[in-house]
Amino acid sequence: MDQPLLSLRTTLVFLLASLAGATTGILTALAGEGAPRSVLGGLAAAGLAVPFFNHLIASEPDQGRQRGHAGVGDREGNGRG
């Protein structure tokens, strides 16, 4: 196989989500909650972190548009009537 199993972006999203879940679980355990609540808190945080980091990390820049100054040409129109 010449191609990786997961893309770099997907790997980064899953890595950040697992770190968020592990941190939440550890902090919950240190706060004095039991092991089941700590595990559930960590899993919930990891589950919510996946769509958050997926949205936060842009997939691909727009191919047709170049990034320029915000607002330039957005309201003025194209000058054709």
N, C-alpha and C positions, 0 to 999 in steps of 0.2 A: 504494500500500500504506500503510495507516494503522498497521499493527502492525509492530514491529521484527522482524527476522529471528531474532534470539536474545533470550532474556530477559536481564534484568540479572544474575540469579544465574548463568546459564550462562556469560555473558561474563566474570563475575568468576572463576569456577572455571577457565576456560580461560586467562585472563590470569595468574592465580597459578601455574598449572601450567607455562605457558611461561616465566615468570620463574624458576621453580625449575629447569627444564631448562636454560635458558641459563646460569644461575649455576653449575650443576653442570658443564656443558660447559666453561665458561671456567676454573673452578678446576681441572678435570682437565687442561686444556691447560697451565695455569701450573705444574702439578705435574711436568710433563715428559713426560707421556704423548703419544703420537702423535695426529694429527688423527682417524683412524678411531675410536680408543678414546674420545676426547673427545666425538665426535658420538654414539657409542653410549651413553655414560654420560649425556649430556644427554637423549637420547630416552628412555632407561629411567627417568630421574628424572621427566621430564614425564609419562610413562605411569603411573607410580605415584602421582604427585601429583594426577591427576584424580580418582580415587576418594577419596583422602584429603580433598581440599578439598570434594568433593561431599558427603561425610559430615559434614565440619566445619561447613559453612554449612547451616543448617537450611532446608528447602524452604519450609514454611509452618507457622505455629503451629497447634496443634490447635484446631479450631473449637468443639468441644463442651466442652473443658476450659479453664478459666482458670488461668493460672500463679499459684500461691499459695506458701505455705510448703511446703517439702519434708517429706513424711511426715504431713501433716495429713490425717486421714481415710483413710490408706492401710491401716492395720491395724485400726482400730477397727470398721469395718463401717458400715452405714447405720442401725443402731439398730432394725431391724425383725425382730428375732428371732434 
